[in-house]
């Protein structure tokens, strides 16, 4: 790939030249070049660990480069910290949320810039300013601006980050996986806003693993691999297969490889299930199939997963596993019944981030390797080694900190910790959130293997192409209940979204 010439001979809005960054002995950036023009959306792609986030943290003042030059409007600039970046009109929306959970939505939106009256916080103006900002940006899903952030789900927290970044005078906007937790509707609102910013001359760097978004939004694409620039090309001149190959360094045969369907007996039967956020749900899930759950943010998908996995107790209705009635009051009881959950927020709910890889993989099986007074290190190591090998977890050793792994490998650990004695039913809530295209391929392949062995999988995903193409059957979920179901091949994306947003009703069975 070769860079496109800059139009009209004018200086680009942003030029990064020869950017290098090391962390100890690890080369994160090995001399990266990148150019951004005013009024363009420039996609920055690459697998986790390619250097995308590090490069953008250099731009936004989070990291200082070891070597290289940053120019804005053709003039060399020193960006020593985040304050320097803000003064230059650079805003970064991190993939990892950076909110104050004990504060309200409004307080987070204007943190450090709160309106005052007679030297005291003006809460009335704070609320009205936050509501005005929410409405102007077209994010009604942000909801009550007086809500405490700790009480919100990941999607709404992501919207707070986006709204906060768009509130200021922005010249360069960097978005790192901005739609990872957003519904289709929220993503559409964001895309509309990005197009408006592009028309105003804002330069936008867009980092995403969702290639459909890239194809739709980007003017140009730059690919990084192993901390180096592979090259830059106009988005219109690239095809998806070629793009994936540039990113991973190998050919990827299928972006969404639906496993062969071989459904067996009913593994899970749910009848009039009710609980917090769950309002009378009915469905059946068979062994050897993937049943998808599609719904917009606020529909109650995660609440359903938590009731099914015993995180929250059902208040009414019945659940049958292999025909036997179960009443689950804890994840431990769910595990004993053969149900395991991979939660949407792996760092807060699926992993112990202060521990290493081995600790996380062995933790569910403590009763096997630590019977009596003396633990059995051989048994423990066998459990860990089998998970690392079977799931292809890329780690230097089991003693590596879980936080040092890429998002894809962290997700493999969350899945792998249940595989020593595989569950009958695996519930996956947003399994590829923040996971790069290569790791996605590996996770999809793993799901195919598990289905082939007869496992029943409930797949919850806000990525509509993912849930449509991977699932054998699909549940449409709105307002805490199932509003449509059928074979995935019978649905179109347009029909699904029309039902999920309430524009028309889909028959309960197609």
C-alpha positions, 0 to 999 in steps of 0.5 A, a space after each residue: 500500500 502507498 499513501 495517497 497524495 495530499 489534496 491541494 498541496 496543503 499541509 495535513 492537519 496531523 502528521 506523525 513521523 517515525 514515532 517510536 515507543 518502548 516499554 522496557 525491552 518491548 518495542 510497542 512502536 517501531 517507527 510509525 508514520 501516520 497522516 490525518 487530513 482535516 475533514 476525513 475519517 481515517 481508520 487505524 486498524 490492526 490486531 491487538 498489540 499492533 500499536 494502535 492504542 499506544 500510538 493514539 496515547 502518544 498523540 493525546 499526551 498519555 505517553 511521550 514518544 522516545 523518538 519521532 515528530 508530531 506536526 499539526 498544520 505543518 508545525 512541529 508540536 511538543 505534546 508533553 501531557 494530556 493538557 497539551 493535547 487538549 489545548 491543541 483540540 485533540 480528544 481521545 475516547 479510550 477503549 477502557 472507560 475512565 469515569 468516576 463511578 461514584 459520581 452522576 452522569 452530569 458530574 462526569 460530563 463536566 468533571 473539572 468544568 462544573 458550573 458554579 453559583 456564588 462559589 458553590 456547585 450549581 446543580 440545577 445548571 449542571 443538570 440542564 447543561 447535561 440534558 442539553 448536551 445529551 439532546 444536542 448530540 442525539 443520545 437519548 439513551 444516555 438517560 437520566 443525567 442524575 443517575 450514578 455511573 456505578 448503576 449503569 451498564 457498560 453501554 451507557 458508560 461508553 456513551 458518557 465517554 463519547 458525549 464528554 469528548 464531543 462537548 469541547 472544541 475538537 479539531 482531532 477526535 480519536 475513537 478507540 472501539 467506540 461502538 464496542 458496547 453500543 446498540 445499533 441505534 446508538 451506533 447510528 446516532 454516533 455515525 451521524 455525529 461523526 459525519 457532521 464533525 467531518 463536514 465541519 473539518 474535524 479530523 477523525 481517527 477511528 479504531 475498530 475491529 468491526 470492519 463493516 463500520 470501517 467500510 461504511 465510515 472511513 475515507 482512508 485506512 492505515 494498517 499497523 502490524 507489530 508496531 509498524 506501519 504496513 501502509 495507507 490506502 483509500 478505503 474504496 480501493 480495499 476489499 475486506 478479505 485483503 484488509 484482514 490479511 494485511 492485519 493478521 499477516 495471513 489469509 482468513 477464510 471466513 469472517 463469520 464461519 457459522 458452525 454446522 448445525 446438528 441440534 440434539 435434545 433440548 438442553 435448556 427450557 425456559 418457561 415464563 421466566 421472570 426476574 429483575 429486568 426479565 418479564 416472562 421469557 420463553 424459549 428452548 435451547 438445544 444441544 449442538 446449536 447456537 441460539 442468538 439473542 439480539 436486542 438494543 441496549 436497555 432491552 434486558 439481555 444482560 439481565 436475562 443472562 444473569 438470571 439464567 446463570 444464577 447471578 440474580 435469582 428468578 422471581 417466577 417461572 421455571 427453568 429445566 436443564 435436560 428436563 430437570 427443573 432447577 432453581 438457581 440462586 448463585 453462579 455456583 448452583 448454576 455451575 452445578 446444574 451445567 450452566 456457565 456464563 461469560 459476562 460482558 465485562 470480562 475485567 470486572 466480572 470474568 477475571 481477577 485482574 490482580 492475579 496471573 493467567 494460571 490463577 484465573 484458569 485454575 480458580 473454578 477447580 480449586 476443589 480438584 487440586 487443593 483437597 485437604 491441607 496440601 495443594 497438588 501443584 501437578 494437578 493444578 498445572 495440568 488444568 492450566 496447561 490444558 486450557 492454555 493449549 486447547 484454547 490457544 491462549 498466547 502467554 509467556 507463562 501461566 505466571 504472566 499477569 492477566 492484565 498483560 494479555 490482549 483482549 482476545 487472550 483475556 477472553 479466551 481465559 474467561 472461556 477457558 476457565 470453564 473447560 476443564 469440565 465443560 458445561 452443558 450450556 454456555 452463555 456468552 454475553 458480548 464475547 467479542 467486545 474489544 477483541 481483534 479480528 484474528 482473535 475473533 476468528 479463533 473464538 468463532 472457531 472455538 464455538 464451532 468446536 464446542 457446538 460439534 461436541 454437543 454444547 448448547 450455546 446462548 450467544 448475546 451480542 450487540 454486533 448484529 452481523 455477528 449474531 445473525 451469521 453465527 447463530 443457528 436460531 435467533 431470539 429478538 429481545 425487547 423490553 425484557 421479553 422475546 418478541 420474535 424468534 426463528 431460524 437466523 437465515 429467515 431474518 434480514 438486518 433491516 427486519 431485525 432492527 425494525 422489530 428491536 426498535 418497535 417499528 413493527 412486530 415480528 411473529 413469535 415464530 417464523 
